[in-house]
Amino acid sequence: MDKSAIYKFRFLWYNDCEVIFVIYNGDLRDTTNFNSEKYIEINSCNVQHSRKRAHTVIRNAGRADYHILYIAEGECLCLYGDDERVLKKGEFVIYPPKTRQRYSFMEGTAVTTMWLHFSGVGISELFDELGLAGGFSSVSLPSETEHFFKRMIAAHALSGARHRVLANGYLFNLLASLSAPGGESRAALYSDAVAKMVEYVNLNWQKNISVAKVAEAVNLSESRAAHLFKSALGKGIHQYAAELKISGAKELLINTDMSVSEISRMVGYADPLYFSRTFNKEVGCSPKKFRIAKNNM
């Protein structure tokens, strides 16, 4: 990203001293500011340390995508609509598309934030299901939210279809962890065991995933592991893994010249014919037709 194209600074001087205040004009061009036609897509994400410098971000027109700003350390003064609050560790704000944004970091205060810009046609459905909406909120387990943030950021920074799928998996987990202020929603069932099971599947979906292996990874019985997983995600372990496989296959079909047989093996299907039947059942067309359709778009 060309920072010279998206940053505009205003310097305020006092007695010929160094800069004491900086304003970032977020309305300038940003190559990550777009609305994706995919179900869900991470536009950009990262961790930011304020380094004890006063810093204000203003986006009067908002962005084309969704923006989540989470406070991991320190304090941040945020405006949402007419409501202005000082957010502390474990608190966050969600700015939907085209919503005015303004948030400030105070002079002399070390602040660490985790932020995410994302878009997609499935976000409204996800937000409805999880009870998420624009505005201020807090999480019940900051360590869990920060774990998913860090894993998502790390995966998104790497290239390749596998890492994109991993990053999206962590994004789903992150949204679920954000949706449970006070432990009131279904996402409160994301115990440490469930988080570890989801992580295990996210890291091993290209292999032959079994309930027994997942249960062993968290020291639970198969029945207990299966029950907790489905209660938290609304789907079973095999279905979740299958969705990751199909998502990974789509990425490979679009972005590589690998054959269907090669892709089948890459995403964990030993039998290409079974893979093609499964893909057709889930997507509504064969892998070959899917690739042709996407290449002609």
C-alpha positions in Angstrom: 0.0 0.0 0.0 1.3 3.5 -0.9 1.1 5.4 2.4 1.9 8.7 0.7 -1.4 8.3 -1.2 -3.6 7.7 1.8 -2.1 9.7 4.7 -2.5 13.5 5.2 -0.9 15.0 8.3 -1.6 18.3 10.0 1.2 19.4 12.4 0.6 21.6 15.4 3.7 23.1 16.9 4.2 24.5 20.4 7.3 26.6 21.2 9.2 25.2 18.3 8.9 21.6 19.7 8.2 18.4 17.9 4.8 17.5 16.5 2.3 17.0 19.3 -0.8 16.1 17.3 -1.4 14.2 14.1 -4.6 13.8 12.1 -5.0 11.0 9.6 -7.5 11.8 6.9 -9.1 8.4 6.2 -11.1 9.8 3.3 -8.0 9.7 1.0 -7.6 6.8 -1.4 -7.1 3.4 0.2 -6.6 0.4 -2.0 -8.1 -1.9 0.7 -11.4 0.0 0.8 -13.8 -2.0 -1.3 -16.9 -4.1 -1.0 -16.3 -7.7 -2.0 -18.8 -9.9 -3.9 -17.6 -13.0 -2.0 -19.5 -14.4 1.0 -16.9 -12.8 3.3 -13.5 -11.4 2.6 -10.8 -9.7 4.8 -9.7 -6.5 3.1 -7.0 -5.6 5.7 -6.2 -6.3 9.4 -3.3 -5.6 11.7 -2.1 -4.6 15.2 -1.3 -0.9 15.9 0.8 0.6 18.7 0.2 4.3 19.3 3.8 4.9 20.8 2.3 7.5 23.1 1.7 10.0 20.4 -1.6 11.9 20.0 -3.2 10.6 16.8 -6.7 11.0 15.5 -8.3 9.2 12.6 -11.2 10.8 10.8 -13.3 9.2 8.0 -16.2 11.6 7.4 -17.7 9.4 4.7 -16.9 6.1 6.4 -15.6 3.2 4.3 -17.2 0.8 1.8 -16.5 -2.1 4.2 -17.0 -3.0 7.8 -14.5 -1.8 10.4 -13.8 -3.3 13.8 -11.5 -1.5 16.2 -10.7 -3.5 19.3 -8.7 -2.1 22.3 -6.1 -4.6 23.5 -4.2 -2.1 25.8 -4.7 1.4 27.0 -7.6 3.7 26.1 -9.1 5.2 22.9 -11.6 8.0 22.5 -14.2 6.9 19.9 -17.2 8.6 18.3 -20.1 6.6 16.9 -23.0 8.7 15.7 -23.6 11.2 18.6 -22.1 8.9 21.2 -18.5 9.5 22.3 -16.8 7.0 24.7 -13.4 6.2 26.1 -12.9 2.5 25.2 -10.6 0.3 27.3 -9.2 -3.2 27.1 -11.7 -5.7 25.9 -14.0 -3.1 24.4 -14.6 -2.4 20.7 -16.5 -0.4 18.1 -18.0 -1.7 14.9 -18.4 0.8 12.1 -20.7 -0.5 9.3 -20.2 0.7 5.7 -20.7 4.4 5.1 -20.7 5.3 8.8 -18.7 8.3 9.9 -15.6 7.3 11.9 -13.5 9.2 14.4 -11.2 7.9 17.1 -8.3 9.4 18.9 -5.2 8.2 20.9 -4.1 10.4 23.7 -0.7 12.0 24.1 1.6 10.0 26.6 -0.6 7.0 26.7 0.5 3.7 25.2 -2.3 2.1 23.3 -2.5 -1.2 21.4 -5.4 -1.8 19.1 -6.4 -4.6 16.8 -8.3 -3.6 13.7 -10.1 -5.3 10.8 -11.7 -4.2 7.6 -13.9 -6.8 5.9 -16.8 -7.1 3.5 -18.9 -9.6 1.7 -22.5 -10.5 0.8 -22.9 -12.8 3.8 -22.0 -10.3 6.6 -25.6 -9.1 7.2 -26.7 -12.8 7.6 -23.8 -13.5 10.0 -24.4 -10.3 12.1 -28.1 -11.2 12.4 -27.3 -14.8 13.5 -24.7 -13.6 16.0 -26.5 -10.5 17.3 -23.8 -8.1 16.1 -24.5 -4.6 15.1 -22.8 -1.2 14.6 -21.8 0.6 17.8 -19.9 0.0 21.0 -19.6 -3.3 22.9 -17.3 -5.4 25.0 -16.1 -9.1 25.1 -16.4 -11.5 28.0 -13.1 -13.2 27.2 -10.5 -10.7 25.9 -7.8 -13.4 25.8 -9.9 -15.5 23.3 -10.7 -12.5 21.1 -7.1 -11.4 21.0 -6.0 -15.0 20.2 -8.3 -15.1 17.2 -7.2 -11.6 16.1 -3.5 -12.6 16.2 -4.1 -15.8 14.3 -6.2 -14.1 11.7 -3.6 -11.3 11.2 -0.8 -13.8 10.9 -2.6 -16.0 8.4 -3.8 -13.0 6.3 -0.2 -11.7 6.0 0.8 -14.9 4.1 0.0 -15.6 0.5 -1.8 -18.6 -0.9 -5.2 -20.2 -0.9 -4.6 -22.2 2.3 -3.7 -19.1 4.3 -6.7 -17.2 3.0 -9.0 -20.0 4.1 -7.3 -20.1 7.5 -7.6 -16.4 7.9 -11.4 -16.6 7.1 -11.7 -19.4 9.6 -10.2 -17.2 12.3 -12.5 -14.4 11.3 -15.6 -16.5 11.9 -14.2 -17.4 15.3 -13.4 -13.8 16.0 -16.9 -12.6 15.2 -18.4 -15.3 17.4 -16.2 -14.2 20.3 -17.3 -10.6 19.8 -21.0 -11.6 19.8 -21.1 -12.6 23.5 -20.9 -9.6 25.8 -21.6 -10.8 29.3 -21.9 -14.4 28.0 -25.5 -13.9 27.0 -25.6 -15.3 23.4 -25.0 -18.7 21.8 -21.4 -17.8 21.2 -20.8 -18.0 24.9 -20.5 -21.7 24.4 -17.1 -21.0 22.9 -15.2 -22.5 25.8 -11.5 -23.1 25.6 -12.1 -26.6 24.5 -14.3 -25.4 21.5 -11.7 -22.8 20.6 -9.0 -25.5 20.5 -11.2 -27.8 18.5 -11.9 -25.1 15.9 -8.2 -24.3 15.7 -7.3 -28.0 15.3 -9.8 -28.3 12.3 -8.6 -25.0 10.8 -5.0 -26.2 10.9 -5.7 -29.8 9.7 -8.7 -29.6 7.3 -6.6 -30.8 4.4 -6.1 -34.1 6.2 -8.6 -36.8 7.0 -10.5 -35.1 9.9 -12.2 -37.5 12.3 -14.2 -36.7 15.5 -11.9 -39.1 17.4 -8.8 -37.0 16.4 -10.4 -33.7 17.3 -11.7 -35.1 20.6 -8.2 -36.4 21.4 -6.7 -33.0 20.8 -8.8 -31.5 23.6 -8.9 -34.6 25.9 -12.7 -35.0 25.6 -14.8 -38.0 24.8 -16.0 -38.1 21.1 -19.6 -37.6 22.1 -18.8 -34.6 24.4 -16.5 -33.0 21.8 -19.1 -33.5 19.0 -21.9 -32.0 21.2 -19.9 -28.9 22.3 -18.7 -28.3 18.7 -22.2 -28.4 17.2 -23.7 -26.4 20.0 -21.2 -23.6 19.5 -21.0 -23.5 15.7 -24.4 -24.8 14.7 -22.8 -27.5 12.6 -20.8 -30.7 13.1 -17.1 -31.3 12.9 -17.3 -33.1 9.6 -19.5 -30.4 8.0 -17.2 -27.6 9.2 -14.2 -29.4 7.8 -16.0 -30.1 4.5 -16.9 -26.4 4.1 -13.2 -25.5 4.6 -12.2 -28.1 2.0 -14.7 -26.7 -0.6 -13.7 -23.1 0.2 -10.0 -24.1 -0.3 -10.8 -25.9 -3.5 -12.7 -22.8 -4.9 -9.6 -20.7 -4.2 -7.3 -23.2 -6.0 -9.7 -23.5 -9.0 -9.8 -19.7 -9.4 -6.1 -18.9 -8.7 -4.1 -21.8 -10.0 -3.9 -24.0 -13.1 -3.8 -27.2 -11.0 -5.9 -30.1 -12.3 -9.0 -31.2 -10.5 -7.2 -34.3 -9.4 -4.4 -32.3 -8.0 -6.8 -30.0 -6.2 -8.7 -33.0 -4.8 -5.5 -34.3 -3.2 -4.5 -30.8 -1.9 -7.8 -30.3 0.0 -7.8 -33.8 1.4 -9.9 -36.0 -0.9 -8.1 -39.1 -2.0 -10.7 -39.9 -4.7 -11.1 -37.2 -7.3 -14.5 -38.6 -8.3 -15.8 -38.4 -4.8 -14.4 -34.8 -4.5 -16.2 -33.8 -7.7 -19.5 -35.3 -6.5 -19.2 -33.5 -3.2 -18.2 -30.2 -4.8 -21.2 -30.5 -7.2 -23.6 -31.2 -4.3 -22.3 -28.2 -2.3 -21.7 -25.7 -5.0 -24.3 -26.7 -7.6 -21.8 -27.4 -10.5 -18.7 -29.4 -11.2 -15.3 -28.1 -10.3 -14.5 -27.7 -14.0 -17.7 -25.7 -14.7 -17.0 -23.6 -11.6 -13.5 -22.7 -12.9 -14.8 -21.9 -16.4 -17.5 -19.7 -15.0 -15.2 -17.7 -12.8 -12.6 -17.3 -15.5 -15.2 -15.8 -17.8 -16.4 -13.3 -15.3 
